[in-house]
Amino acid sequence: MTYKYLFIFVEGKDDKEFFERIIKPKLNIKYDTIQIVEYSNLSDKKINELIKSINSYADYIFITDNDNCPCITTRKEKDNTQYQQLNISNIIVSVEVIEGWYLSGLNKEGIKKLRMDNDLLKRASFKPDKITKENFIRLQKPFFDSIIDFRQEILHLFDFETAKQNNASFKYFVDKYIA
Protein backbone atom coordinates (compact mmCIF):
# COMPACT_ATOMS: atom_id res chain seq x y z
CA MET A 1 0.00 0.00 0.00
CA THR A 2 1.28 3.46 -0.92
CA TYR A 3 1.84 6.04 1.79
CA LYS A 4 -0.15 9.18 0.94
CA TYR A 5 0.97 12.62 2.02
CA LEU A 6 -1.02 15.86 1.64
CA PHE A 7 0.01 19.45 2.15
CA ILE A 8 -2.68 22.10 2.54
CA PHE A 9 -1.46 25.66 2.05
CA VAL A 10 -3.60 28.21 3.89
CA GLU A 11 -3.17 31.96 4.24
CA GLY A 12 -3.14 32.37 8.01
CA LYS A 13 -4.03 31.10 11.45
CA ASP A 14 -7.82 31.41 11.03
CA ASP A 15 -7.68 29.31 7.89
CA LYS A 16 -5.38 26.82 9.63
CA GLU A 17 -7.77 26.46 12.57
CA PHE A 18 -10.68 25.80 10.21
CA PHE A 19 -8.76 23.17 8.27
CA GLU A 20 -7.39 21.50 11.41
CA ARG A 21 -10.82 21.18 13.03
CA ILE A 22 -13.21 20.72 10.09
CA ILE A 23 -11.35 19.47 7.01
CA LYS A 24 -8.42 17.42 8.26
CA PRO A 25 -10.59 14.79 10.01
CA LYS A 26 -12.47 14.22 6.74
CA LEU A 27 -9.26 13.91 4.70
CA ASN A 28 -7.59 11.53 7.17
CA ILE A 29 -9.51 8.75 5.45
CA LYS A 30 -7.60 9.33 2.19
CA TYR A 31 -4.21 10.44 3.51
CA ASP A 32 -1.76 8.99 6.00
CA THR A 33 -0.22 12.36 6.84
CA ILE A 34 -1.65 15.84 6.38
CA GLN A 35 0.48 18.93 6.90
CA ILE A 36 -1.12 22.37 7.01
CA VAL A 37 1.21 25.20 6.00
CA GLU A 38 0.51 28.87 6.67
CA TYR A 39 1.97 30.70 3.70
CA SER A 40 1.22 34.35 4.49
CA ASN A 41 4.51 34.75 6.37
CA LEU A 42 6.63 32.90 3.80
CA SER A 43 8.41 34.54 0.90
CA ASP A 44 7.25 33.82 -2.64
CA LYS A 45 10.60 32.13 -3.26
CA LYS A 46 10.15 29.84 -0.23
CA ILE A 47 6.60 28.90 -1.30
CA ASN A 48 7.79 28.10 -4.84
CA GLU A 49 10.65 25.96 -3.49
CA LEU A 50 8.32 24.12 -1.15
CA ILE A 51 5.75 23.39 -3.88
CA LYS A 52 8.49 22.25 -6.25
CA SER A 53 9.81 19.77 -3.69
CA ILE A 54 6.33 18.55 -2.72
CA ASN A 55 5.41 17.79 -6.34
CA SER A 56 7.82 14.86 -6.32
CA TYR A 57 6.25 12.96 -3.42
CA ALA A 58 2.95 14.41 -2.20
CA ASP A 59 -0.37 15.96 -3.11
CA TYR A 60 -1.15 19.55 -2.21
CA ILE A 61 -4.03 22.00 -2.10
CA PHE A 62 -3.54 25.75 -2.14
CA ILE A 63 -6.35 27.72 -0.45
CA THR A 64 -6.77 31.41 -1.17
CA ASP A 65 -9.43 34.03 -0.53
CA ASN A 66 -11.03 35.69 -3.52
CA ASP A 67 -10.23 39.12 -2.06
CA ASN A 68 -12.55 40.99 -4.42
CA CYS A 69 -11.11 39.58 -7.64
CA PRO A 70 -13.70 39.83 -10.42
CA CYS A 71 -13.88 36.03 -10.74
CA ILE A 72 -12.35 32.80 -9.49
CA THR A 73 -10.33 32.33 -12.69
CA THR A 74 -8.69 35.73 -12.24
CA ARG A 75 -7.81 34.89 -8.65
CA LYS A 76 -6.29 31.55 -9.66
CA GLU A 77 -4.29 33.18 -12.47
CA LYS A 78 -2.99 35.82 -10.04
CA ASP A 79 -1.77 33.14 -7.62
CA ASN A 80 -0.33 31.09 -10.47
CA THR A 81 1.65 34.12 -11.64
CA GLN A 82 2.89 34.86 -8.13
CA TYR A 83 3.86 31.24 -7.43
CA GLN A 84 5.16 29.78 -10.68
CA GLN A 85 5.47 26.24 -9.29
CA LEU A 86 1.78 26.20 -8.38
CA ASN A 87 -0.50 24.06 -10.52
CA ILE A 88 -3.66 26.05 -11.17
CA SER A 89 -5.81 22.93 -10.68
CA ASN A 90 -4.59 22.69 -7.07
CA ILE A 91 -5.90 26.15 -6.17
CA ILE A 92 -9.17 26.42 -4.24
CA VAL A 93 -10.70 29.86 -3.82
CA SER A 94 -12.74 30.32 -0.64
CA VAL A 95 -15.28 32.80 -1.88
CA GLU A 96 -15.16 35.51 -0.62
CA VAL A 97 -13.09 34.87 2.52
CA ILE A 98 -12.58 31.88 4.85
CA GLU A 99 -15.03 33.43 7.33
CA GLY A 100 -17.75 32.55 4.82
CA TRP A 101 -16.82 28.89 5.24
CA TYR A 102 -17.03 29.28 9.02
CA LEU A 103 -20.52 30.82 8.84
CA SER A 104 -21.78 28.42 6.19
CA GLY A 105 -21.70 25.59 8.73
CA LEU A 106 -24.11 27.24 11.14
CA ASN A 107 -27.55 25.69 11.04
CA LYS A 108 -30.59 27.34 12.66
CA GLU A 109 -29.77 25.88 16.08
CA GLY A 110 -26.19 27.13 15.89
CA ILE A 111 -27.32 30.60 14.87
CA LYS A 112 -29.73 30.65 17.80
CA LYS A 113 -27.06 29.48 20.30
CA LEU A 114 -24.77 32.29 19.13
CA ARG A 115 -27.69 34.75 19.42
CA MET A 116 -27.22 35.86 15.83
CA ASP A 117 -30.76 35.11 14.69
CA ASN A 118 -31.74 38.80 14.52
CA ASP A 119 -28.55 40.00 12.88
CA LEU A 120 -27.00 39.89 9.47
CA LEU A 121 -27.68 36.16 9.14
CA LYS A 122 -31.45 36.67 9.20
CA ARG A 123 -31.48 39.05 6.25
CA ALA A 124 -32.76 37.55 3.02
CA SER A 125 -29.75 38.98 1.21
CA PHE A 126 -27.22 37.20 3.45
CA LYS A 127 -25.05 34.64 1.73
CA PRO A 128 -22.01 33.14 3.52
CA ASP A 129 -20.01 33.29 0.29
CA LYS A 130 -20.42 37.08 0.21
CA ILE A 131 -19.41 37.83 3.81
CA THR A 132 -16.46 40.13 4.45
CA LYS A 133 -14.05 39.92 7.37
CA GLU A 134 -15.52 43.18 8.69
CA ASN A 135 -19.09 41.87 8.65
CA PHE A 136 -17.93 38.64 10.28
CA ILE A 137 -16.34 40.60 13.13
CA ARG A 138 -19.55 42.64 13.55
CA LEU A 139 -21.46 39.40 14.20
CA GLN A 140 -19.44 38.74 17.37
CA LYS A 141 -21.51 39.28 20.50
CA PRO A 142 -20.10 41.00 23.60
CA PHE A 143 -20.32 37.79 25.65
CA PHE A 144 -17.35 36.42 23.68
CA ASP A 145 -14.00 37.38 25.15
CA SER A 146 -12.41 37.67 21.72
CA ILE A 147 -12.87 36.98 18.03
CA ILE A 148 -10.85 33.81 18.64
CA ASP A 149 -13.46 32.57 21.15
CA PHE A 150 -16.19 33.45 18.65
CA ARG A 151 -14.49 31.44 15.89
CA GLN A 152 -13.93 28.51 18.25
CA GLU A 153 -17.62 28.41 19.15
CA ILE A 154 -18.61 28.50 15.48
CA LEU A 155 -16.32 25.56 14.79
CA HIS A 156 -17.80 23.72 17.77
CA LEU A 157 -21.30 24.18 16.27
CA PHE A 158 -20.21 23.59 12.66
CA ASP A 159 -22.50 21.34 10.62
CA PHE A 160 -20.77 19.91 7.55
CA GLU A 161 -23.92 19.20 5.53
CA THR A 162 -25.32 22.68 6.20
CA ALA A 163 -22.03 24.19 5.03
CA LYS A 164 -22.22 22.35 1.71
CA GLN A 165 -25.72 23.75 1.16
CA ASN A 166 -24.84 27.31 2.18
CA ASN A 167 -21.58 27.95 0.36
CA ALA A 168 -20.80 27.04 -3.26
CA SER A 169 -17.01 27.25 -2.89
CA PHE A 170 -17.09 25.01 0.20
CA LYS A 171 -19.25 22.51 -1.67
CA TYR A 172 -16.85 22.61 -4.61
CA PHE A 173 -13.93 21.87 -2.27
CA VAL A 174 -15.78 18.98 -0.60
CA ASP A 175 -16.87 17.49 -3.93
CA LYS A 176 -13.33 17.71 -5.31
CA TYR A 177 -11.35 16.46 -2.32
CA ILE A 178 -13.59 14.73 0.21
CA ALA A 179 -16.65 13.21 -1.47
N, C-alpha and C positions, 0 to 999 in steps of 0.2 A: 504494500500500500504506500502511496506517495504522501510525503509530508507536505501539507499545504500551509503557506504563510501569506498573510494579508497585511498590507500597510494601509491605513486610512489617514490621509492628510486632511487636517482641519485647520481653520484659521486661528482659533484661540481657545481659551479655557472653557468658555460657555459651550462651544461646539464639542470640545473634548468630553465634557461632562455628559452631554446629551448622547454622544456615541458610546461612551463607557456604559451608561445605565440602560439605554433603550436599544441600541443597535447591536452592540457587541454580543450580548447573550443570544440574539437571533442568528448571528453569523458563526457562532462557535460550533454550530452543527456542521458547517462546510469547511471550516478552517481549524487547523491544529493550534496555530498561534496568530494572534491579531495584535498588531502594534499601532497605536494611535499617535500620530506625529502632529504637533502644533507647528505650523509653518510661518506664522506671522512674525516671529522673531528670528527667522533664518534668512540669510542672504539668498538672492536669486541663484547665485553660483552654487551654494550649498544644496539648495532644493534640487537643482538640475543634476548635481553629482549624485545625490541620494536616489533620485528616480532612475538615473542611468544604471546604478549598481543594483537596484531592486529588480529592474527588468529582467535580469539574468536568472533570478531564482524565486520571485514572488509575484503575487498579484498586488495591485494597488488601486485605490479609489481616491480621487482628489475632490474634496468638497469646497465649494466657494459660494459666497452670497452673490446674488444678482447685482446688488448695489446700484440700482437704477439704470442698468444697461437697457437699451431699447428692446433687446430680446435675449433669449438664452444662447442662441448661436453666437451673437456678438460677445457675450460674456466668455464663452468657451474659447473663442478665437483670441480674445485679449489675454487669457491665461496661457493659451498655447504659444502666443508670441513671447510672453514674459518668461515662460519656462519651456525652453525648446525641447527638452527631453520628454515632456508630458504628452501622452497620447490623448488626443481630444475625446476619444470614446471612454476614457477613464474619468472624465470630469463630470461631476454632478453639481448642478446649480440649485441651491436651496432658495427657492423664490419666496419672498424677496430677501429675507434674512433668516437665520437659524431660529430666531424667536418664533417665527411662524410655525416651524415644526414643533416647538414646545407647545404652543397654544392649540395646534391642530389635534392633539391627543386628549384635550379636555372634553369629556362628555358632559351632559347636563348636570349630573351629580357632582362632578369635579368643579364645574363653574359655580355651582351653588355653595360647595364647601369653601371655595376661595372668596365667596361673597362678591363675585363679579357679574352676577346675573342682571344687574341694572346698569352696567357700564357698556363700554365699547362692544363687548361680545354680544349684547342683545340686539344691537342695531342690525337691521336687515342688510345693510351694506357691508357688514363685517365679513372679511374673508381672511383666514389665517395666512394665506399666501400673499397678502397685501400689507401685512402689519410692518411697521417700522420699529426700530429699536426704541425710539422715543415714545411711541404709543404703547409698546410693551411695558416700559418703565412706568408709565402713567397708570397702568392697571394694578400695580402693586398697592396693596392696602397698608395702612399704617401699623397694623398688628404684626407685620413682618419686620424683623430686625434689620433686614437688608435685602437687596435684590437677589443675593445669593440664596437666602432662605426662601424667597419667593420662587425662584427657579427650582430649588430642591423639592418644594411642595408640589409644583406642577409635575415634575418627573415622578414623584410618588403616586400621583393620581393619573398618570398617563395611561391612556387606553389606545393600544396599537391599532385596532380596527377602526376606531373613530378617527384617528389620525389619517389613515388611508382614505377615508371618505371626505375629510375636510381640507386636504392639501394635495394638489396635483403633483407637485414636485416630490413630496414625501412618497406618494403612491408610486411614482415613476421609479424612485430609488428602490423601494421594497420589491416591486415587480422585477426589476433588473438584477438585484443582488440577493434577495432573501426568498422570494416566492418559489 
